[in-house]
Amino acid sequence: MQLEGKTALVTGSGRNIGRSIVLALAREGADVVVNARSNREDVESVAAEVRELGRQALPILADVGNREELEQLLDQTLSEFGHLDIVINNASVRPHKPFTEMSYDDWRGVLATDLDSAFITSRAAVPGMLERGWGRIINLGGLQAHQGRHGGAHISASKVGLVGFTRALSTELGPNGIRVNCVVPGMIDTSRDGGNAPRTGNRLADIPAGRMGSTDDIANLCLFLCTDAGDYISGQTIHVNGGERTFGG
C-alpha cells in the first residue's frame, strides 16, 4: 500500500488505459477521482471497482476540454479530498482531418483537451504538492508527437507540447519533491466507440515484441512512477511500445 493516504485524479478514466491506471493506483492505497466526458455508466462502474478495493472513489462527468467544466471538476475534487497528490493527464481526442480542411476551431478543440487541460489540472494541484513536499504528474503523450501522421497536425502539436510542458515542470518543481514525466503508449489493445478494437493492419510486423500492448502495460509504468521506487525519474518521455520504431523517416 505504497500510496495509502494519497489522492489521485485520472482524466479520461472511464475505460481503457485510464481505467487500468485508476485500478493500479487504488490497489496501492490511493483514493481516486474517476472522470469521463459523458458516460455516467462508465465512471460509476470504475468507481465501484475502486470501492471494492477498499478505497474512496469520486466519479465526475466533465469535458476536460471545456475550461469551466474542468475547473468545476477540480473544485469538487479539492472540496471532497482537500488536496491532490497525483495527477494523470490521460484524456485525449484524436479527430483526424487534412490540414487544408482544418479550421481554427478544429485546432483549438484538440489543444484544449490534449494540452490545455494538463496546464489547468497541474496548476490546481501543484500548490498543495508544494506545501506537502511531494507530488506526481504524469502526462500521457502519443506516438504522433514523434512520428507525425497525415491529418494529425493538431494532435502532433499538442502532444509535443506535453513533452515540453513535462520537461519545464520537472525542472521547476523537482527541488520540491514533485516528479513530472510523460508516458507515450504505442499500439495498445483498447476498445473504441462501438466496441471496436484498434485496426492493426501491418503494424504488428514492426513491433519487435510481436504483440499489441495491454492497458496494464501503461498502468504498471504509471504506478511505478508514482511510488518512491520511481523517485529518481523526472522530466522523462518514456515510450511503452514493444520496441516499435519511435521516429519516422
C-alpha atoms as a printed R data frame, in Angstrom:
    type eleno elety resid chain resno       x      y       z
1   ATOM     1    CA   MET     A     1   0.000  0.000   0.000
2   ATOM     2    CA   GLN     A     2   2.648  2.475  -1.117
3   ATOM     3    CA   LEU     A     3   0.105  5.167  -1.968
4   ATOM     4    CA   GLU     A     4  -2.066  4.988   1.126
5   ATOM     5    CA   GLY     A     5  -3.192  8.483   2.102
6   ATOM     6    CA   LYS     A     6  -2.650  9.824  -1.419
7   ATOM     7    CA   THR     A     7  -5.369 11.234  -3.668
8   ATOM     8    CA   ALA     A     8  -5.181 10.895  -7.453
9   ATOM     9    CA   LEU     A     9  -7.010 12.378 -10.414
10  ATOM    10    CA   VAL     A    10  -7.014 10.406 -13.651
11  ATOM    11    CA   THR     A    11  -8.717 12.217 -16.515
12  ATOM    12    CA   GLY     A    12 -10.406 10.140 -19.179
13  ATOM    13    CA   SER     A    13 -10.606  7.134 -16.871
14  ATOM    14    CA   GLY     A    14 -13.984  5.590 -17.623
15  ATOM    15    CA   ARG     A    15 -12.376  2.806 -19.651
16  ATOM    16    CA   ASN     A    16  -9.223  1.527 -21.339
17  ATOM    17    CA   ILE     A    17  -5.869  2.992 -20.205
18  ATOM    18    CA   GLY     A    18  -7.430  5.434 -17.752
19  ATOM    19    CA   ARG     A    19  -9.438  2.717 -16.033
20  ATOM    20    CA   SER     A    20  -6.372  0.488 -15.667
21  ATOM    21    CA   ILE     A    21  -4.380  3.360 -14.163
22  ATOM    22    CA   VAL     A    22  -7.166  4.097 -11.673
23  ATOM    23    CA   LEU     A    23  -7.298  0.483 -10.505
24  ATOM    24    CA   ALA     A    24  -3.495  0.187 -10.276
25  ATOM    25    CA   LEU     A    25  -3.334  3.270  -8.045
26  ATOM    26    CA   ALA     A    26  -6.253  2.104  -5.928
27  ATOM    27    CA   ARG     A    27  -4.663 -1.291  -5.342
28  ATOM    28    CA   GLU     A    28  -1.691  0.531  -3.834
29  ATOM    29    CA   GLY     A    29  -3.917  2.547  -1.497
30  ATOM    30    CA   ALA     A    30  -4.769  5.742  -3.373
31  ATOM    31    CA   ASP     A    31  -8.201  7.346  -3.344
32  ATOM    32    CA   VAL     A    32  -9.130  8.261  -6.901
33  ATOM    33    CA   VAL     A    33 -11.197 10.735  -8.899
34  ATOM    34    CA   VAL     A    34 -12.653  8.937 -11.921
35  ATOM    35    CA   ASN     A    35 -13.503 11.107 -14.915
36  ATOM    36    CA   ALA     A    36 -15.223 10.726 -18.257
37  ATOM    37    CA   ARG     A    37 -16.721 13.250 -20.620
38  ATOM    38    CA   SER     A    38 -20.275 11.935 -20.854
39  ATOM    39    CA   ASN     A    39 -20.676  8.247 -19.994
40  ATOM    40    CA   ARG     A    40 -22.092  8.067 -16.476
41  ATOM    41    CA   GLU     A    41 -22.257  4.269 -16.560
42  ATOM    42    CA   ASP     A    42 -18.521  4.010 -17.232
43  ATOM    43    CA   VAL     A    43 -17.387  6.259 -14.372
44  ATOM    44    CA   GLU     A    44 -19.794  4.701 -11.901
45  ATOM    45    CA   SER     A    45 -18.594  1.218 -12.868
46  ATOM    46    CA   VAL     A    46 -14.925  2.106 -12.373
47  ATOM    47    CA   ALA     A    47 -15.723  3.891  -9.099
48  ATOM    48    CA   ALA     A    48 -17.482  0.754  -7.866
49  ATOM    49    CA   GLU     A    49 -14.360 -1.289  -8.654
50  ATOM    50    CA   VAL     A    50 -12.256  1.166  -6.651
51  ATOM    51    CA   ARG     A    51 -14.589  0.915  -3.664
52  ATOM    52    CA   GLU     A    52 -14.413 -2.877  -3.830
53  ATOM    53    CA   LEU     A    53 -10.668 -2.428  -3.273
54  ATOM    54    CA   GLY     A    54 -11.418 -0.517  -0.078
55  ATOM    55    CA   ARG     A    55 -10.568  2.924  -1.418
56  ATOM    56    CA   GLN     A    56 -12.621  6.081  -1.894
57  ATOM    57    CA   ALA     A    57 -13.744  6.991  -5.404
58  ATOM    58    CA   LEU     A    58 -15.266 10.203  -6.701
59  ATOM    59    CA   PRO     A    59 -16.848  9.793 -10.160
60  ATOM    60    CA   ILE     A    60 -17.232 13.070 -12.088
61  ATOM    61    CA   LEU     A    61 -18.507 13.714 -15.583
62  ATOM    62    CA   ALA     A    62 -16.662 16.632 -17.206
63  ATOM    63    CA   ASP     A    63 -15.308 17.525 -20.613
64  ATOM    64    CA   VAL     A    64 -11.722 18.442 -19.743
65  ATOM    65    CA   GLY     A    65 -11.501 20.385 -22.990
66  ATOM    66    CA   ASN     A    66 -14.082 22.771 -21.551
67  ATOM    67    CA   ARG     A    67 -12.322 25.051 -19.077
68  ATOM    68    CA   GLU     A    68 -15.429 25.727 -16.999
69  ATOM    69    CA   GLU     A    69 -16.299 22.044 -16.638
70  ATOM    70    CA   LEU     A    70 -12.704 21.135 -15.778
71  ATOM    71    CA   GLU     A    71 -12.446 23.850 -13.130
72  ATOM    72    CA   GLN     A    72 -15.723 22.621 -11.611
73  ATOM    73    CA   LEU     A    73 -14.242 19.098 -11.513
74  ATOM    74    CA   LEU     A    74 -11.166 20.406  -9.712
75  ATOM    75    CA   ASP     A    75 -13.227 22.457  -7.253
76  ATOM    76    CA   GLN     A    76 -15.326 19.386  -6.440
77  ATOM    77    CA   THR     A    77 -12.209 17.249  -6.046
78  ATOM    78    CA   LEU     A    78 -10.472 19.653  -3.670
79  ATOM    79    CA   SER     A    79 -13.684 20.146  -1.716
80  ATOM    80    CA   GLU     A    80 -14.064 16.378  -1.295
81  ATOM    81    CA   PHE     A    81 -10.448 15.376  -0.620
82  ATOM    82    CA   GLY     A    82  -8.721 18.617   0.303
83  ATOM    83    CA   HIS     A    83  -5.705 18.027  -1.922
84  ATOM    84    CA   LEU     A    84  -4.329 16.195  -4.940
85  ATOM    85    CA   ASP     A    85  -1.073 14.245  -4.709
86  ATOM    86    CA   ILE     A    86  -1.149 12.591  -8.128
87  ATOM    87    CA   VAL     A    87  -2.387 13.963 -11.446
88  ATOM    88    CA   ILE     A    88  -2.544 11.716 -14.504
89  ATOM    89    CA   ASN     A    89  -3.429 13.718 -17.621
90  ATOM    90    CA   ASN     A    90  -4.789 10.918 -19.755
91  ATOM    91    CA   ALA     A    91  -7.835 12.385 -21.543
92  ATOM    92    CA   SER     A    92  -7.279 12.930 -25.256
93  ATOM    93    CA   VAL     A    93  -9.116 13.382 -28.540
94  ATOM    94    CA   ARG     A    94  -7.805 12.373 -31.977
95  ATOM    95    CA   PRO     A    95 -10.073 13.696 -34.753
96  ATOM    96    CA   HIS     A    96  -8.006 13.404 -37.923
97  ATOM    97    CA   LYS     A    97  -8.519 15.978 -40.664
98  ATOM    98    CA   PRO     A    98  -6.317 17.138 -43.563
99  ATOM    99    CA   PHE     A    99  -4.528 20.365 -42.718
100 ATOM   100    CA   THR     A   100  -6.046 22.225 -45.669
101 ATOM   101    CA   GLU     A   101  -9.513 21.437 -44.312
102 ATOM   102    CA   MET     A   102  -8.690 22.160 -40.678
103 ATOM   103    CA   SER     A   103 -10.372 25.159 -39.080
104 ATOM   104    CA   TYR     A   104  -9.046 27.149 -36.163
105 ATOM   105    CA   ASP     A   105 -11.845 25.656 -34.039
106 ATOM   106    CA   ASP     A   106 -10.651 22.162 -35.009
107 ATOM   107    CA   TRP     A   107  -7.121 23.150 -33.952
108 ATOM   108    CA   ARG     A   108  -8.172 24.729 -30.656
109 ATOM   109    CA   GLY     A   109 -10.544 21.881 -29.792
110 ATOM   110    CA   VAL     A   110  -7.731 19.328 -29.779
111 ATOM   111    CA   LEU     A   111  -5.248 21.559 -27.945
112 ATOM   112    CA   ALA     A   112  -7.863 22.386 -25.300
113 ATOM   113    CA   THR     A   113  -8.346 18.716 -24.444
114 ATOM   114    CA   ASP     A   114  -4.856 17.336 -25.004
115 ATOM   115    CA   LEU     A   115  -2.663 20.205 -23.784
116 ATOM   116    CA   ASP     A   116  -4.564 22.997 -22.035
117 ATOM   117    CA   SER     A   117  -6.222 20.553 -19.647
118 ATOM   118    CA   ALA     A   118  -2.795 19.411 -18.409
119 ATOM   119    CA   PHE     A   119  -1.938 23.014 -17.526
120 ATOM   120    CA   ILE     A   120  -5.245 23.562 -15.700
121 ATOM   121    CA   THR     A   121  -5.129 20.344 -13.662
122 ATOM   122    CA   SER     A   122  -1.469 20.796 -12.753
123 ATOM   123    CA   ARG     A   123  -1.944 24.447 -11.857
124 ATOM   124    CA   ALA     A   124  -4.712 23.480  -9.423
125 ATOM   125    CA   ALA     A   125  -2.773 20.613  -7.823
126 ATOM   126    CA   VAL     A   126   0.769 21.984  -7.575
127 ATOM   127    CA   PRO     A   127   0.263 24.476  -4.699
128 ATOM   128    CA   GLY     A   128  -0.827 21.635  -2.420
129 ATOM   129    CA   MET     A   129   2.001 19.433  -3.646
130 ATOM   130    CA   LEU     A   130   4.485 22.192  -2.836
131 ATOM   131    CA   GLU     A   131   3.002 22.539   0.630
132 ATOM   132    CA   ARG     A   132   3.385 18.817   1.310
133 ATOM   133    CA   GLY     A   133   6.732 18.440  -0.476
134 ATOM   134    CA   TRP     A   134   5.539 15.531  -2.608
135 ATOM   135    CA   GLY     A   135   3.694 15.137  -5.875
136 ATOM   136    CA   ARG     A   136   3.464 13.208  -9.117
137 ATOM   137    CA   ILE     A   137   2.286 14.490 -12.509
138 ATOM   138    CA   ILE     A   138   2.175 12.138 -15.484
139 ATOM   139    CA   ASN     A   139   1.188 13.330 -18.941
140 ATOM   140    CA   LEU     A   140   0.079 10.733 -21.480
141 ATOM   141    CA   GLY     A   141   1.722 11.546 -24.782
142 ATOM   142    CA   GLY     A   142   1.362  9.909 -28.166
143 ATOM   143    CA   LEU     A   143   3.423  8.488 -30.997
144 ATOM   144    CA   GLN     A   144   2.104 11.226 -33.273
145 ATOM   145    CA   ALA     A   145   4.318 13.674 -31.391
146 ATOM   146    CA   HIS     A   146   7.356 11.727 -32.571
147 ATOM   147    CA   GLN     A   147   6.304 10.242 -35.891
148 ATOM   148    CA   GLY     A   148   3.755 12.651 -37.308
149 ATOM   149    CA   ARG     A   149   0.714 11.419 -39.223
150 ATOM   150    CA   HIS     A   150  -1.413 12.633 -42.109
151 ATOM   151    CA   GLY     A   151  -4.364 14.642 -40.819
152 ATOM   152    CA   GLY     A   152  -2.951 14.972 -37.336
153 ATOM   153    CA   ALA     A   153  -1.144 18.326 -37.212
154 ATOM   154    CA   HIS     A   154  -3.201 19.488 -34.234
155 ATOM   155    CA   ILE     A   155  -2.711 16.165 -32.414
156 ATOM   156    CA   SER     A   156   1.053 16.116 -33.000
157 ATOM   157    CA   ALA     A   157   1.380 19.743 -31.885
158 ATOM   158    CA   SER     A   158  -0.497 19.146 -28.646
159 ATOM   159    CA   LYS     A   159   1.456 16.008 -27.795
160 ATOM   160    CA   VAL     A   160   4.805 17.671 -28.496
161 ATOM   161    CA   GLY     A   161   3.604 20.466 -26.234
162 ATOM   162    CA   LEU     A   162   3.099 17.944 -23.453
163 ATOM   163    CA   VAL     A   163   6.742 16.859 -23.773
164 ATOM   164    CA   GLY     A   164   7.959 20.434 -23.332
165 ATOM   165    CA   PHE     A   165   5.497 21.025 -20.510
166 ATOM   166    CA   THR     A   166   6.799 17.907 -18.766
167 ATOM   167    CA   ARG     A   167  10.436 18.965 -19.034
168 ATOM   168    CA   ALA     A   168   9.804 22.502 -17.818
169 ATOM   169    CA   LEU     A   169   7.728 21.449 -14.812
170 ATOM   170    CA   SER     A   170  10.192 18.732 -13.803
171 ATOM   171    CA   THR     A   171  12.994 21.309 -13.695
172 ATOM   172    CA   GLU     A   172  10.990 23.902 -11.808
173 ATOM   173    CA   LEU     A   173   9.251 21.595  -9.329
174 ATOM   174    CA   GLY     A   174  11.859 18.874  -8.846
175 ATOM   175    CA   PRO     A   175  13.586 20.545  -5.874
176 ATOM   176    CA   ASN     A   176  10.247 20.419  -4.043
177 ATOM   177    CA   GLY     A   177   9.746 16.668  -4.276
178 ATOM   178    CA   ILE     A   178   7.455 16.778  -7.314
179 ATOM   179    CA   ARG     A   179   8.221 14.413 -10.180
180 ATOM   180    CA   VAL     A   180   6.829 15.022 -13.672
181 ATOM   181    CA   ASN     A   181   7.042 12.550 -16.548
182 ATOM   182    CA   CYS     A   182   5.480 11.826 -19.927
183 ATOM   183    CA   VAL     A   183   4.392  8.289 -20.850
184 ATOM   184    CA   VAL     A   184   3.904  7.527 -24.545
185 ATOM   185    CA   PRO     A   185   1.790  4.458 -25.355
186 ATOM   186    CA   GLY     A   186   2.418  2.547 -28.543
187 ATOM   187    CA   MET     A   187  -0.197  0.272 -30.064
188 ATOM   188    CA   ILE     A   188  -2.414 -0.635 -27.125
189 ATOM   189    CA   ASP     A   189  -5.283 -3.124 -27.221
190 ATOM   190    CA   THR     A   190  -8.199 -0.857 -26.327
191 ATOM   191    CA   SER     A   191 -11.861 -0.612 -27.232
192 ATOM   192    CA   ARG     A   192 -13.146  2.196 -29.414
193 ATOM   193    CA   ASP     A   193 -16.600  3.729 -29.672
194 ATOM   194    CA   GLY     A   194 -18.998  0.999 -30.676
195 ATOM   195    CA   GLY     A   195 -16.795 -1.664 -29.063
196 ATOM   196    CA   ASN     A   196 -14.407 -1.912 -31.998
197 ATOM   197    CA   ALA     A   197 -10.786 -2.929 -31.464
198 ATOM   198    CA   PRO     A   198  -7.981 -0.845 -32.998
199 ATOM   199    CA   ARG     A   199  -7.005 -1.729 -36.546
200 ATOM   200    CA   THR     A   200  -3.609 -3.371 -36.610
201 ATOM   201    CA   GLY     A   201  -3.017 -3.561 -40.358
202 ATOM   202    CA   ASN     A   202   0.633 -4.452 -40.981
203 ATOM   203    CA   ARG     A   203   1.819 -2.542 -37.950
204 ATOM   204    CA   LEU     A   204   2.332 -5.625 -35.778
205 ATOM   205    CA   ALA     A   205   5.158 -6.671 -38.079
206 ATOM   206    CA   ASP     A   206   7.030 -3.530 -36.991
207 ATOM   207    CA   ILE     A   207   6.736 -4.286 -33.273
208 ATOM   208    CA   PRO     A   208   9.650 -6.469 -32.076
209 ATOM   209    CA   ALA     A   209   7.652 -7.693 -29.085
210 ATOM   210    CA   GLY     A   210   5.228 -9.240 -31.556
211 ATOM   211    CA   ARG     A   211   2.027 -8.068 -29.897
212 ATOM   212    CA   MET     A   212  -0.089 -5.094 -29.046
213 ATOM   213    CA   GLY     A   213   0.394 -3.706 -25.575
214 ATOM   214    CA   SER     A   214  -2.219 -4.051 -22.861
215 ATOM   215    CA   THR     A   215  -3.672 -1.219 -20.830
216 ATOM   216    CA   ASP     A   216  -1.935 -2.755 -17.816
217 ATOM   217    CA   ASP     A   217   1.433 -2.220 -19.529
218 ATOM   218    CA   ILE     A   218   0.770  1.513 -19.318
219 ATOM   219    CA   ALA     A   219  -0.807  1.399 -15.866
220 ATOM   220    CA   ASN     A   220   2.104 -0.543 -14.369
221 ATOM   221    CA   LEU     A   221   4.603  2.080 -15.515
222 ATOM   222    CA   CYS     A   222   2.443  4.930 -14.212
223 ATOM   223    CA   LEU     A   223   2.170  3.173 -10.865
224 ATOM   224    CA   PHE     A   224   5.945  2.726 -10.686
225 ATOM   225    CA   LEU     A   225   6.499  6.413 -11.429
226 ATOM   226    CA   CYS     A   226   4.036  7.360  -8.689
227 ATOM   227    CA   THR     A   227   5.773  5.344  -5.970
228 ATOM   228    CA   ASP     A   228   9.039  6.046  -4.212
229 ATOM   229    CA   ALA     A   229  10.639  3.401  -6.431
230 ATOM   230    CA   GLY     A   230  10.446  5.922  -9.274
231 ATOM   231    CA   ASP     A   231  11.547  8.910  -7.241
232 ATOM   232    CA   TYR     A   232  14.738  9.498  -9.252
233 ATOM   233    CA   ILE     A   233  12.921  9.601 -12.583
234 ATOM   234    CA   SER     A   234  11.655 13.003 -13.695
235 ATOM   235    CA   GLY     A   235  11.423 15.065 -16.867
236 ATOM   236    CA   GLN     A   236  11.479 11.920 -18.987
237 ATOM   237    CA   THR     A   237   9.467 10.859 -22.009
238 ATOM   238    CA   ILE     A   238   9.102  7.087 -21.700
239 ATOM   239    CA   HIS     A   239   7.826  5.025 -24.632
240 ATOM   240    CA   VAL     A   240   5.855  1.859 -23.938
241 ATOM   241    CA   ASN     A   241   5.617  0.305 -27.380
242 ATOM   242    CA   GLY     A   242   7.225 -3.132 -27.515
243 ATOM   243    CA   GLY     A   243  10.255 -1.718 -29.312
244 ATOM   244    CA   GLU     A   244   8.336 -0.144 -32.196
245 ATOM   245    CA   ARG     A   245  10.386  2.467 -34.039
246 ATOM   246    CA   THR     A   246   9.714  5.858 -32.489
247 ATOM   247    CA   PHE     A   247  10.839  8.276 -35.206
248 ATOM   248    CA   GLY     A   248   9.647  8.227 -38.776
249 ATOM   249    CA   GLY     A   249  11.954  8.806 -41.683
